[in-house]
Amino acid sequence: MTLSGVLWDMDGTLVDTEPYWIESEFEVVERFGNAAWSEAHAHALVGMDLRDAARYMQAHGAVTLSVAETIDVLLDGVVARVQRRIPWRPGARELLAELRERAIPCALVTMSWRRFVDAILPSLPAGSFGAVVTGDDVRRGKPHPEPYLAGAEGLGIAASDCLALEDSPTGARSARAAGCVVLAVPNVVQVPADDAHHHLTTLTGVGVDELERIYRLHRSRGADRPGTLLTRPTFSRHSGPRG
């Protein structure tokens, strides 16, 4: 019952880039004269594979671009924004640094595509992630378990020996289906108890010892069931289509 690795979601968990995505969404939809796009539509896309998000925007935002073209223009918007400023989530870099110091391997598992991830990773110390899985690396995105299975495989360990950090129900379901212990740190939408094993409101002040305690607590139960709500989560109003 030893925590062997930590699998990190990116948008909303490591970086608070959800407002960038929603701004980019509205820009794309407005090109087609659609005033019906809303935050409710944005909430429906949280943690979703970008290909599925593009199809949703075609159906609900009257976007007539192809799936690939829709993804490209969305990425253009968020990459431009993140190149101006990377909004880190509170406590995330500190926890990542402690994991590196304690030699616990980490993988990044995100539904954002490689060119967006490549705009963020150089701002972290080299070796922060031993493996990186992006949305364009996998055939089936979250909530399918493939992304998290690939992340664990990239570290050379079993997904069941990992704890996954997630902020969305879509991502939490993906990690849980892969066999990870799932710690939800909700950001823009609530993560139901059935989707994650444990919940926190923030990573501020959370260290490796706490992650290990959560991992051991769940594994000692001997069943795949949700844990207690460790603190009551709060939510902001912005969101976007990725995890």
C-alpha positions as CSV (number, residue, x, y, z in Angstrom):
1,M,0.0,0.0,0.0
2,T,2.7,2.4,-1.1
3,L,2.0,5.5,-3.3
4,S,4.2,4.9,-6.3
5,G,3.2,7.8,-8.6
6,V,1.0,10.9,-9.0
7,L,-0.9,11.6,-12.2
8,W,-1.8,15.2,-12.7
9,D,-4.6,16.8,-14.7
10,M,-3.5,20.1,-16.1
11,D,-6.3,22.6,-16.9
12,G,-8.0,23.6,-13.6
13,T,-5.7,21.4,-11.5
14,L,-2.1,22.5,-12.3
15,V,-3.0,25.8,-14.1
16,D,-6.2,27.9,-13.8
17,T,-6.6,28.3,-17.6
18,E,-10.3,27.7,-17.7
19,P,-11.1,31.4,-18.2
20,Y,-8.8,31.3,-21.2
21,W,-10.7,28.5,-22.8
22,I,-14.1,30.0,-22.3
23,E,-12.9,33.3,-23.8
24,S,-11.6,31.5,-26.8
25,E,-14.9,29.5,-27.1
26,F,-16.9,32.7,-27.2
27,E,-14.6,34.2,-29.8
28,V,-14.9,31.2,-32.1
29,V,-18.7,31.0,-31.8
30,E,-19.1,34.7,-32.3
31,R,-17.4,34.4,-35.7
32,F,-20.5,32.5,-36.8
33,G,-23.0,35.0,-35.4
34,N,-24.3,32.7,-32.7
35,A,-25.5,34.5,-29.6
36,A,-26.8,31.3,-27.9
37,W,-23.5,30.1,-26.5
38,S,-23.4,30.3,-22.8
39,E,-21.6,29.3,-19.6
40,A,-24.0,26.3,-19.4
41,H,-22.6,25.0,-22.7
42,A,-19.1,25.7,-21.4
43,H,-19.8,23.7,-18.2
44,A,-20.8,20.7,-20.4
45,L,-17.4,20.6,-21.9
46,V,-15.2,20.6,-18.8
47,G,-12.6,17.9,-18.9
48,M,-13.8,16.7,-22.4
49,D,-11.6,15.5,-25.2
50,L,-11.1,18.5,-27.5
51,R,-12.5,16.5,-30.5
52,D,-15.7,15.9,-28.6
53,A,-15.7,19.5,-27.5
54,A,-15.4,20.7,-31.2
55,R,-18.3,18.5,-32.2
56,Y,-20.4,19.9,-29.4
57,M,-19.5,23.4,-30.6
58,Q,-20.6,22.5,-34.1
59,A,-23.9,21.2,-32.7
60,H,-24.7,23.9,-30.2
61,G,-22.6,26.9,-31.4
62,A,-23.4,26.7,-35.1
63,V,-19.6,26.4,-35.8
64,T,-19.2,25.3,-39.4
65,L,-15.5,24.6,-39.2
66,S,-14.2,21.1,-39.3
67,V,-13.3,19.4,-36.0
68,A,-9.6,19.9,-36.7
69,E,-10.1,23.5,-37.7
70,T,-12.2,24.2,-34.6
71,I,-9.5,22.7,-32.3
72,D,-6.9,24.8,-34.1
73,V,-8.7,28.1,-33.6
74,L,-9.5,27.3,-29.9
75,L,-5.8,26.5,-29.3
76,D,-4.7,29.7,-31.1
77,G,-6.7,31.7,-28.5
78,V,-5.5,29.9,-25.4
79,V,-1.9,29.6,-26.5
80,A,-1.7,33.3,-27.1
81,R,-3.2,34.0,-23.6
82,V,-0.9,31.6,-21.8
83,Q,2.1,33.0,-23.5
84,R,1.3,36.3,-21.8
85,R,0.7,34.8,-18.4
86,I,0.5,31.3,-16.9
87,P,-2.1,31.3,-14.0
88,W,-0.9,28.5,-11.7
89,R,-3.4,26.9,-9.3
90,P,-2.7,27.6,-5.6
91,G,-0.3,25.1,-4.0
92,A,0.2,23.1,-7.2
93,R,3.8,24.0,-8.0
94,E,4.8,23.6,-4.4
95,L,3.3,20.1,-4.2
96,L,4.9,19.2,-7.5
97,A,8.3,20.4,-6.2
98,E,8.0,18.3,-3.0
99,L,7.0,15.2,-5.0
100,R,10.2,15.7,-7.1
101,E,12.3,16.1,-4.0
102,R,10.8,12.9,-2.5
103,A,11.5,11.1,-5.8
104,I,7.8,10.2,-6.4
105,P,7.3,10.2,-10.1
106,C,4.6,12.3,-11.7
107,A,2.9,12.2,-15.1
108,L,0.8,14.9,-16.7
109,V,-2.5,13.6,-18.1
110,T,-4.4,16.3,-20.0
111,M,-6.9,16.5,-22.8
112,S,-5.2,19.7,-24.0
113,W,-3.1,19.2,-27.1
114,R,0.6,19.1,-27.2
115,R,1.2,22.6,-28.6
116,F,-0.7,24.1,-25.6
117,V,1.2,21.9,-23.1
118,D,4.5,22.9,-24.7
119,A,3.7,26.5,-23.9
120,I,3.4,25.7,-20.2
121,L,5.9,23.0,-19.3
122,P,9.1,25.1,-19.9
123,S,8.1,27.2,-17.0
124,L,8.4,24.3,-14.6
125,P,11.8,22.8,-13.4
126,A,13.2,20.1,-15.7
127,G,12.1,16.6,-14.7
128,S,8.8,17.7,-13.1
129,F,7.0,15.1,-15.1
130,G,8.4,11.7,-16.1
131,A,5.7,11.3,-18.7
132,V,3.3,13.6,-20.5
133,V,0.0,12.4,-22.1
134,T,-2.0,14.9,-24.2
135,G,-5.3,14.7,-25.9
136,D,-3.7,14.2,-29.3
137,D,-1.7,11.3,-28.0
138,V,-4.7,9.1,-27.3
139,R,-7.4,7.5,-29.4
140,R,-10.1,7.8,-26.6
141,G,-10.1,10.8,-24.3
142,K,-11.5,11.3,-20.8
143,P,-13.8,9.9,-19.4
144,H,-12.3,6.8,-21.0
145,P,-9.5,5.3,-18.9
146,E,-7.0,5.3,-21.7
147,P,-5.3,8.6,-20.8
148,Y,-4.6,7.6,-17.2
149,L,-3.6,4.1,-18.2
150,A,-1.1,5.7,-20.6
151,G,0.2,8.1,-18.0
152,A,0.9,5.3,-15.5
153,E,2.4,3.2,-18.3
154,G,4.7,6.1,-19.2
155,L,6.0,6.0,-15.6
156,G,6.4,2.2,-15.7
157,I,4.0,1.6,-12.8
158,A,0.5,0.3,-12.4
159,A,-2.4,2.8,-12.4
160,S,-3.6,1.2,-9.2
161,D,-0.4,2.3,-7.5
162,C,-1.1,5.9,-8.4
163,L,-3.1,8.8,-7.0
164,A,-4.7,11.1,-9.6
165,L,-5.4,14.8,-9.1
166,E,-8.4,16.0,-10.9
167,D,-10.8,19.0,-11.0
168,S,-13.6,17.7,-13.2
169,P,-16.1,14.9,-13.1
170,T,-15.1,13.8,-16.6
171,G,-11.4,13.5,-15.6
172,A,-12.3,11.9,-12.2
173,R,-14.3,9.2,-14.0
174,S,-11.4,8.6,-16.4
175,A,-8.9,8.2,-13.5
176,R,-11.2,6.1,-11.5
177,A,-11.9,3.7,-14.4
178,A,-8.2,3.3,-14.8
179,G,-7.9,2.1,-11.3
180,C,-6.3,5.2,-9.6
181,V,-7.1,6.5,-6.3
182,V,-8.8,9.8,-7.2
183,L,-8.4,13.1,-5.3
184,A,-10.7,15.8,-6.6
185,V,-9.8,19.4,-6.1
186,P,-12.9,21.1,-7.8
187,N,-12.3,24.4,-9.5
188,V,-15.2,25.3,-11.8
189,V,-17.8,22.5,-11.5
190,Q,-18.7,20.2,-8.7
191,V,-17.2,16.7,-8.7
192,P,-19.9,14.2,-7.4
193,A,-18.9,11.9,-4.6
194,D,-19.4,8.9,-6.8
195,D,-16.8,10.2,-9.3
196,A,-13.9,10.7,-6.9
197,H,-12.7,8.9,-3.8
198,H,-11.7,12.0,-1.8
199,H,-12.2,15.7,-2.1
200,L,-10.2,18.8,-1.1
201,T,-11.0,22.5,-1.7
202,T,-7.4,23.5,-2.5
203,L,-3.8,22.1,-2.8
204,T,-2.5,25.0,-0.7
205,G,-0.6,23.5,2.2
206,V,-1.0,20.0,0.9
207,G,2.2,17.9,0.9
208,V,3.3,14.5,0.0
209,D,2.5,13.1,3.4
210,E,-1.1,14.1,2.9
211,L,-1.3,12.4,-0.5
212,E,0.2,9.2,1.0
213,R,-2.3,9.3,3.8
214,I,-5.2,9.7,1.4
215,Y,-3.9,6.9,-0.8
216,R,-3.4,4.5,2.1
217,L,-6.8,5.4,3.6
218,H,-8.5,4.4,0.4
219,R,-6.5,1.3,-0.3
220,S,-7.0,0.1,3.3
221,R,-10.8,0.0,2.7
222,G,-10.3,-2.7,0.1
223,A,-13.1,-1.5,-2.1
224,D,-13.5,1.1,-4.9
225,R,-15.8,3.5,-3.2
226,P,-15.8,7.2,-2.5
227,G,-14.1,8.5,0.6
228,T,-15.2,11.3,2.9
229,L,-15.4,14.9,1.8
230,L,-12.3,16.2,3.4
231,T,-13.3,19.9,3.1
232,R,-16.3,21.5,1.5
233,P,-15.4,22.6,-2.1
234,T,-16.1,26.0,-3.5
235,F,-16.5,26.8,-7.2
236,S,-15.8,29.7,-9.5
237,R,-17.9,30.5,-12.5
238,H,-15.5,30.0,-15.5
239,S,-14.9,26.8,-17.4
240,G,-13.8,25.4,-20.7
241,P,-13.4,22.2,-22.8
242,R,-10.4,20.2,-21.6
243,G,-8.9,18.5,-18.6
